[in-house]
């Protein structure tokens, strides 16, 4: 088995390799003068089970091309099996047609990965579970909930907890976390979105008064929805609001927005390499999912059960 990485999130790739007690595969990912991407593998991978760690986060298109070209290089070098390890799957929010004459880009990316030569895909908290059905190759979708639940129990286990979904669509995710937290009660933020990137909180479904609220979601991008939800919960009498989000996209002024919000803390994973602003913020803390991904990789290589990780 070999672990290879692009440039998207080298610290995570090194942590995964460290968990597996393996060195990263010696490979060069560089650019020509016109920004064309070139990948060269400097060691023998013939007959090997290779895992390519590359979240397709910002800059999404560059990192996606690095992944596709790296997979193609491995296929042409006669790797036995190539698994694309994509902790954050870019374009996942384009999983359906929201209107006429619009693309389903998540399906396009699935096709590109398969045609490039990927034999398997490993991801974390896909924005929509049905994206697994876009692939005609085996796809494992890991959940960060066990890592988050352990952290919540350690830090807030002595408080009166309530798990909150920031929208109706995230209820299944919130319910799964609540079940891990000794069946904590559940609340839902009902919001109306007028245009992409903007939301208005309308109502809180559930009694949050006197509760330590845990907001759970898969992606924080601009941060507007989350910060509005936190303020609405505090207005309804919550004693504190902490957000646990798997993928910290944090684009634009998101870090500043979180810092100045009613949130007590924002906890994200290292599925995306945090920006310097996020690392320096007093309100943002990072949990590592390297052991989770590393153990899943070990089980895939050993042909053992991945789903039992979440029993």
The 8 nearest C-alpha neighbors of each residue, nearest first, counted from 0:
[[1, 48, 49, 47, 2, 300, 50, 21],
 [0, 2, 49, 48, 50, 24, 3, 47],
 [3, 1, 50, 23, 24, 49, 51, 16],
 [4, 2, 51, 24, 23, 50, 52, 1],
 [5, 3, 52, 51, 53, 12, 9, 6],
 [4, 6, 53, 7, 65, 28, 52, 66],
 [5, 7, 8, 9, 4, 28, 62, 53],
 [6, 8, 5, 53, 62, 54, 9, 55],
 [9, 7, 272, 11, 10, 6, 12, 271],
 [8, 10, 12, 11, 6, 13, 7, 4],
 [11, 9, 13, 12, 8, 14, 272, 15],
 [12, 10, 14, 13, 9, 8, 15, 289],
 [11, 13, 9, 15, 14, 10, 52, 4],
 [14, 12, 16, 10, 11, 15, 17, 9],
 [13, 15, 17, 11, 16, 12, 289, 10],
 [16, 14, 289, 293, 18, 12, 17, 13],
 [17, 15, 13, 19, 21, 14, 18, 20],
 [18, 16, 20, 14, 15, 19, 13, 21],
 [17, 19, 15, 16, 20, 293, 14, 290],
 [18, 20, 16, 17, 21, 293, 15, 297],
 [21, 19, 17, 18, 16, 22, 15, 14],
 [20, 22, 16, 19, 17, 23, 2, 1],
 [23, 21, 16, 24, 20, 2, 17, 1],
 [22, 24, 2, 3, 16, 25, 21, 13],
 [23, 25, 3, 2, 26, 22, 1, 42],
 [26, 24, 41, 42, 40, 23, 27, 3],
 [27, 25, 40, 41, 39, 24, 28, 38],
 [26, 28, 39, 38, 29, 40, 25, 41],
 [29, 27, 38, 37, 39, 26, 5, 36],
 [28, 30, 37, 36, 27, 38, 31, 35],
 [31, 29, 36, 34, 35, 37, 32, 28],
 [30, 32, 34, 35, 33, 36, 29, 37],
 [31, 33, 34, 30, 35, 36, 29, 37],
 [32, 34, 31, 35, 30, 36, 37, 29],
 [35, 33, 30, 31, 32, 36, 29, 37],
 [36, 34, 31, 30, 33, 37, 32, 29],
 [37, 35, 30, 29, 34, 65, 31, 38],
 [36, 38, 29, 28, 30, 35, 39, 68],
 [39, 37, 28, 27, 69, 29, 68, 40],
 [38, 40, 27, 26, 41, 28, 37, 72],
 [41, 39, 26, 42, 25, 27, 38, 72],
 [40, 42, 26, 25, 39, 43, 27, 24],
 [43, 41, 40, 25, 44, 24, 26, 45],
 [42, 44, 45, 41, 76, 40, 47, 78],
 [45, 43, 47, 78, 46, 42, 76, 77],
 [46, 44, 78, 77, 47, 43, 76, 79],
 [45, 47, 79, 78, 44, 77, 48, 80],
 [48, 46, 78, 79, 44, 45, 0, 49],
 [47, 49, 0, 80, 79, 1, 81, 78],
 [50, 48, 1, 81, 0, 47, 2, 80],
 [49, 51, 82, 2, 81, 3, 83, 1],
 [50, 52, 3, 83, 4, 84, 2, 82],
 [53, 51, 84, 4, 12, 3, 85, 50],
 [52, 54, 85, 5, 7, 4, 84, 55],
 [55, 53, 85, 87, 86, 56, 7, 88],
 [54, 56, 89, 59, 62, 63, 88, 87],
 [55, 57, 59, 54, 58, 89, 271, 87],
 [58, 56, 59, 55, 62, 60, 248, 61],
 [57, 59, 61, 60, 56, 62, 55, 7],
 [58, 60, 57, 56, 55, 62, 61, 63],
 [59, 61, 63, 62, 58, 64, 55, 57],
 [62, 60, 64, 63, 59, 58, 65, 57],
 [61, 63, 65, 55, 59, 64, 60, 7],
 [62, 64, 60, 66, 55, 65, 61, 59],
 [63, 65, 67, 61, 66, 62, 68, 60],
 [66, 64, 62, 68, 63, 67, 69, 61],
 [65, 67, 69, 63, 64, 68, 70, 62],
 [68, 66, 64, 70, 69, 65, 115, 71],
 [67, 69, 71, 65, 70, 66, 64, 72],
 [70, 68, 72, 66, 71, 67, 38, 65],
 [71, 69, 73, 67, 68, 72, 116, 115],
 [70, 72, 68, 74, 115, 69, 73, 116],
 [73, 71, 69, 75, 70, 74, 68, 76],
 [74, 72, 76, 70, 75, 71, 78, 69],
 [73, 75, 71, 77, 76, 72, 78, 116],
 [74, 76, 72, 77, 73, 71, 78, 70],
 [75, 77, 73, 74, 78, 45, 72, 44],
 [78, 76, 45, 74, 75, 79, 46, 73],
 [79, 77, 45, 46, 47, 44, 74, 73],
 [78, 80, 46, 47, 48, 77, 45, 81],
 [81, 79, 48, 78, 118, 49, 82, 47],
 [82, 80, 49, 117, 118, 50, 48, 83],
 [83, 81, 119, 50, 120, 118, 117, 84],
 [82, 84, 120, 51, 85, 50, 121, 117],
 [85, 83, 52, 121, 51, 120, 122, 82],
 [84, 86, 54, 122, 53, 87, 88, 83],
 [87, 85, 122, 123, 54, 270, 84, 88],
 [88, 86, 54, 85, 270, 55, 89, 123],
 [87, 89, 55, 85, 91, 54, 86, 90],
 [88, 90, 55, 91, 56, 87, 59, 54],
 [91, 89, 105, 92, 93, 104, 88, 108],
 [92, 90, 105, 93, 89, 126, 94, 88],
 [91, 93, 90, 94, 126, 105, 127, 89],
 [94, 92, 91, 104, 90, 103, 105, 95],
 [93, 95, 105, 103, 92, 91, 104, 130],
 [96, 94, 103, 93, 97, 102, 92, 105],
 [95, 97, 98, 101, 103, 102, 99, 94],
 [98, 96, 95, 101, 99, 93, 102, 94],
 [97, 99, 96, 101, 100, 95, 102, 103],
 [98, 100, 101, 96, 97, 102, 95, 103],
 [101, 99, 98, 102, 96, 97, 103, 95],
 [100, 102, 99, 96, 98, 103, 97, 95],
 [103, 101, 104, 96, 100, 93, 95, 107],
 [104, 102, 95, 94, 93, 105, 106, 96],
 [103, 105, 107, 106, 93, 102, 90, 108],
 [104, 106, 108, 91, 90, 94, 107, 93],
 [107, 105, 109, 104, 133, 108, 103, 110],
 [106, 108, 104, 110, 109, 105, 111, 103],
 [109, 107, 111, 105, 110, 106, 112, 104],
 [110, 108, 106, 112, 107, 111, 134, 133],
 [109, 111, 107, 113, 108, 112, 114, 106],
 [112, 110, 108, 114, 109, 113, 115, 107],
 [113, 111, 115, 109, 110, 114, 117, 108],
 [112, 114, 117, 110, 116, 115, 111, 109],
 [113, 115, 111, 116, 112, 110, 117, 109],
 [116, 114, 112, 71, 113, 67, 111, 70],
 [115, 117, 114, 113, 71, 70, 74, 118],
 [118, 116, 113, 81, 119, 112, 82, 115],
 [119, 117, 81, 82, 80, 136, 116, 113],
 [118, 120, 82, 137, 117, 136, 138, 83],
 [121, 119, 138, 83, 82, 84, 139, 122],
 [120, 122, 84, 139, 138, 85, 140, 83],
 [121, 123, 86, 85, 140, 84, 141, 139],
 [124, 122, 141, 86, 140, 142, 125, 87],
 [125, 123, 142, 141, 126, 140, 217, 122],
 [124, 126, 127, 123, 128, 140, 122, 88],
 [127, 125, 91, 124, 92, 217, 128, 218],
 [128, 126, 125, 129, 130, 91, 94, 92],
 [129, 127, 130, 125, 131, 126, 140, 124],
 [128, 130, 131, 132, 127, 133, 94, 125],
 [131, 129, 133, 132, 128, 127, 94, 105],
 [132, 130, 129, 133, 134, 138, 128, 140],
 [131, 133, 130, 134, 129, 135, 128, 138],
 [132, 134, 130, 131, 106, 109, 135, 129],
 [135, 133, 132, 136, 109, 131, 110, 138],
 [134, 136, 133, 137, 132, 113, 138, 110],
 [135, 137, 134, 119, 118, 138, 113, 120],
 [138, 136, 119, 120, 139, 135, 134, 118],
 [139, 137, 120, 119, 121, 131, 136, 140],
 [140, 138, 121, 122, 141, 120, 137, 131],
 [139, 141, 122, 123, 121, 124, 138, 125],
 [142, 140, 123, 124, 122, 139, 143, 121],
 [143, 141, 124, 144, 123, 140, 145, 309],
 [142, 144, 146, 145, 147, 245, 141, 124],
 [143, 145, 147, 142, 146, 148, 176, 175],
 [146, 144, 148, 147, 143, 149, 309, 142],
 [147, 145, 149, 144, 143, 148, 150, 288],
 [146, 148, 144, 150, 145, 149, 151, 143],
 [147, 149, 151, 145, 150, 146, 144, 152],
 [148, 150, 152, 146, 147, 151, 145, 153],
 [149, 151, 147, 153, 148, 152, 154, 146],
 [152, 150, 148, 154, 155, 153, 149, 147],
 [153, 151, 156, 149, 150, 155, 154, 148],
 [152, 154, 150, 151, 156, 155, 149, 148],
 [155, 153, 151, 152, 156, 150, 157, 149],
 [154, 156, 151, 152, 157, 158, 153, 160],
 [155, 157, 152, 158, 153, 154, 151, 160],
 [156, 158, 155, 159, 152, 154, 160, 153],
 [159, 157, 155, 156, 160, 211, 210, 154],
 [160, 158, 210, 211, 161, 157, 209, 156],
 [161, 159, 211, 210, 158, 212, 183, 162],
 [160, 162, 212, 184, 185, 183, 213, 210],
 [163, 161, 213, 185, 212, 177, 214, 186],
 [164, 162, 186, 214, 187, 213, 185, 165],
 [163, 165, 187, 166, 173, 169, 170, 215],
 [166, 164, 188, 187, 163, 228, 214, 225],
 [167, 165, 188, 164, 168, 169, 189, 187],
 [166, 168, 169, 170, 187, 189, 164, 165],
 [169, 167, 166, 170, 171, 164, 165, 172],
 [168, 170, 172, 167, 164, 171, 166, 173],
 [171, 169, 173, 172, 167, 164, 168, 174],
 [172, 170, 174, 173, 169, 175, 168, 164],
 [171, 173, 175, 169, 170, 174, 176, 216],
 [174, 172, 170, 176, 175, 171, 164, 215],
 [173, 175, 177, 171, 176, 172, 170, 178],
 [174, 176, 178, 172, 173, 177, 171, 179],
 [175, 177, 179, 173, 178, 174, 144, 180],
 [178, 176, 183, 174, 180, 182, 179, 175],
 [177, 179, 182, 175, 176, 180, 181, 174],
 [178, 180, 176, 177, 181, 148, 182, 175],
 [179, 181, 177, 178, 182, 183, 176, 148],
 [182, 180, 179, 183, 178, 177, 184, 176],
 [183, 181, 178, 177, 180, 184, 179, 174],
 [182, 184, 177, 181, 180, 161, 160, 185],
 [185, 183, 161, 162, 182, 177, 186, 160],
 [184, 186, 162, 161, 163, 183, 187, 174],
 [185, 187, 163, 205, 204, 162, 164, 188],
 [188, 186, 164, 204, 163, 203, 165, 166],
 [187, 189, 203, 165, 166, 202, 164, 190],
 [190, 188, 202, 201, 166, 203, 187, 200],
 [191, 189, 200, 201, 199, 188, 192, 166],
 [190, 192, 199, 198, 193, 200, 201, 189],
 [191, 193, 198, 194, 197, 199, 190, 195],
 [192, 194, 191, 198, 197, 195, 199, 196],
 [193, 195, 197, 192, 196, 198, 191, 199],
 [196, 194, 197, 193, 192, 198, 221, 224],
 [195, 197, 194, 221, 198, 223, 224, 192],
 [198, 196, 195, 194, 192, 193, 223, 199],
 [199, 197, 192, 224, 191, 193, 200, 190],
 [198, 200, 191, 190, 192, 201, 197, 227],
 [199, 201, 190, 202, 189, 227, 228, 191],
 [202, 200, 190, 189, 199, 191, 203, 188],
 [201, 203, 189, 188, 200, 204, 190, 231],
 [204, 202, 188, 187, 189, 205, 186, 232],
 [203, 205, 187, 186, 188, 202, 189, 206],
 [206, 204, 186, 203, 207, 187, 185, 184],
 [205, 207, 208, 204, 186, 203, 235, 210],
 [208, 206, 237, 210, 205, 209, 236, 235],
 [207, 209, 236, 237, 210, 206, 235, 238],
 [210, 208, 237, 238, 236, 207, 211, 159],
 [209, 211, 237, 207, 159, 208, 238, 160],
 [212, 210, 160, 239, 238, 159, 161, 240],
 [211, 213, 240, 161, 210, 162, 160, 239],
 [212, 214, 162, 241, 242, 163, 240, 161],
 [215, 213, 242, 163, 164, 243, 241, 162],
 [214, 216, 243, 164, 244, 242, 173, 213],
 [217, 215, 244, 218, 243, 169, 214, 245],
 [216, 218, 245, 244, 246, 124, 126, 219],
 [219, 217, 246, 216, 244, 245, 247, 220],
 [218, 220, 247, 222, 248, 249, 221, 246],
 [219, 221, 249, 248, 222, 250, 218, 247],
 [220, 222, 253, 250, 223, 249, 251, 219],
 [221, 223, 253, 225, 220, 219, 224, 226],
 [224, 222, 226, 225, 221, 227, 197, 198],
 [225, 223, 227, 226, 222, 198, 228, 197],
 [224, 226, 228, 222, 227, 223, 229, 165],
 [225, 227, 229, 223, 228, 224, 260, 222],
 [228, 226, 230, 224, 229, 225, 223, 231],
 [227, 229, 225, 231, 226, 230, 224, 232],
 [228, 230, 226, 232, 227, 231, 261, 262],
 [231, 229, 233, 227, 232, 228, 261, 234],
 [230, 232, 234, 228, 229, 233, 227, 235],
 [233, 231, 235, 229, 234, 230, 237, 228],
 [234, 232, 237, 230, 236, 235, 231, 229],
 [235, 233, 231, 232, 236, 230, 237, 229],
 [234, 236, 232, 233, 237, 208, 231, 207],
 [235, 237, 208, 233, 234, 209, 238, 207],
 [236, 238, 233, 208, 210, 209, 207, 239],
 [239, 237, 209, 211, 210, 236, 233, 240],
 [240, 238, 211, 237, 212, 263, 241, 233],
 [241, 239, 212, 262, 263, 213, 229, 211],
 [240, 242, 264, 213, 263, 262, 265, 214],
 [243, 241, 214, 265, 213, 215, 266, 244],
 [242, 244, 266, 215, 267, 214, 265, 241],
 [245, 243, 267, 216, 217, 246, 215, 218],
 [244, 246, 217, 268, 267, 218, 247, 143],
 [247, 245, 218, 244, 248, 217, 270, 268],
 [246, 248, 249, 219, 267, 218, 271, 245],
 [247, 249, 220, 250, 219, 246, 218, 271],
 [250, 248, 220, 253, 247, 221, 219, 254],
 [249, 251, 221, 220, 253, 248, 252, 254],
 [250, 252, 253, 221, 249, 254, 220, 255],
 [251, 253, 255, 254, 256, 250, 221, 249],
 [252, 254, 221, 256, 249, 222, 255, 251],
 [255, 253, 257, 256, 252, 277, 258, 249],
 [254, 256, 258, 252, 257, 253, 259, 280],
 [255, 257, 253, 259, 254, 258, 260, 252],
 [258, 256, 260, 254, 259, 255, 253, 226],
 [257, 259, 255, 256, 260, 282, 254, 280],
 [260, 258, 256, 257, 255, 261, 262, 254],
 [261, 259, 257, 262, 258, 226, 256, 230],
 [260, 262, 230, 229, 263, 226, 259, 240],
 [263, 261, 240, 260, 264, 241, 229, 226],
 [262, 264, 241, 240, 239, 261, 282, 265],
 [265, 263, 282, 241, 262, 283, 242, 266],
 [264, 266, 283, 242, 282, 241, 243, 284],
 [265, 267, 243, 284, 285, 283, 242, 244],
 [268, 266, 244, 285, 245, 247, 243, 286],
 [267, 269, 286, 285, 245, 287, 270, 246],
 [268, 270, 271, 287, 272, 286, 285, 288],
 [271, 269, 86, 268, 87, 246, 272, 54],
 [272, 270, 269, 273, 246, 247, 56, 8],
 [271, 273, 8, 269, 274, 270, 7, 10],
 [274, 272, 277, 271, 278, 275, 269, 247],
 [273, 275, 277, 276, 278, 272, 249, 279],
 [274, 276, 278, 277, 279, 273, 280, 272],
 [275, 277, 279, 274, 278, 280, 254, 273],
 [278, 276, 274, 280, 279, 275, 273, 254],
 [277, 279, 275, 276, 280, 274, 273, 283],
 [280, 278, 276, 277, 275, 281, 283, 274],
 [279, 281, 277, 282, 283, 278, 276, 258],
 [282, 280, 283, 279, 258, 284, 264, 278],
 [283, 281, 264, 280, 265, 258, 284, 263],
 [282, 284, 265, 280, 281, 266, 264, 277],
 [283, 285, 266, 265, 267, 282, 286, 264],
 [284, 286, 267, 268, 266, 269, 287, 283],
 [287, 285, 268, 267, 269, 288, 284, 266],
 [286, 288, 269, 268, 289, 285, 290, 270],
 [287, 289, 291, 290, 292, 268, 269, 286],
 [288, 290, 15, 292, 291, 287, 14, 293],
 [291, 289, 293, 292, 288, 294, 18, 15],
 [292, 290, 288, 294, 289, 293, 295, 143],
 [293, 291, 295, 289, 294, 290, 296, 288],
 [292, 294, 290, 15, 296, 295, 291, 289],
 [293, 295, 297, 291, 296, 292, 290, 298],
 [294, 296, 292, 298, 297, 293, 305, 299],
 [297, 295, 293, 299, 294, 298, 300, 292],
 [298, 296, 294, 300, 295, 299, 301, 293],
 [297, 299, 303, 301, 295, 300, 296, 302],
 [298, 300, 302, 296, 301, 297, 295, 303],
 [299, 301, 297, 298, 302, 296, 0, 48],
 [300, 302, 298, 303, 299, 297, 296, 304],
 [303, 301, 299, 300, 298, 304, 297, 305],
 [302, 304, 298, 301, 299, 305, 300, 297],
 [305, 303, 306, 307, 298, 302, 299, 308],
 [304, 306, 307, 308, 295, 298, 303, 299],
 [307, 305, 308, 304, 309, 310, 141, 139],
 [308, 306, 310, 309, 305, 304, 303, 295],
 [307, 309, 306, 305, 310, 304, 295, 294],
 [308, 310, 307, 306, 145, 142, 305, 141],
 [309, 307, 308, 306, 145, 305, 179, 304]]
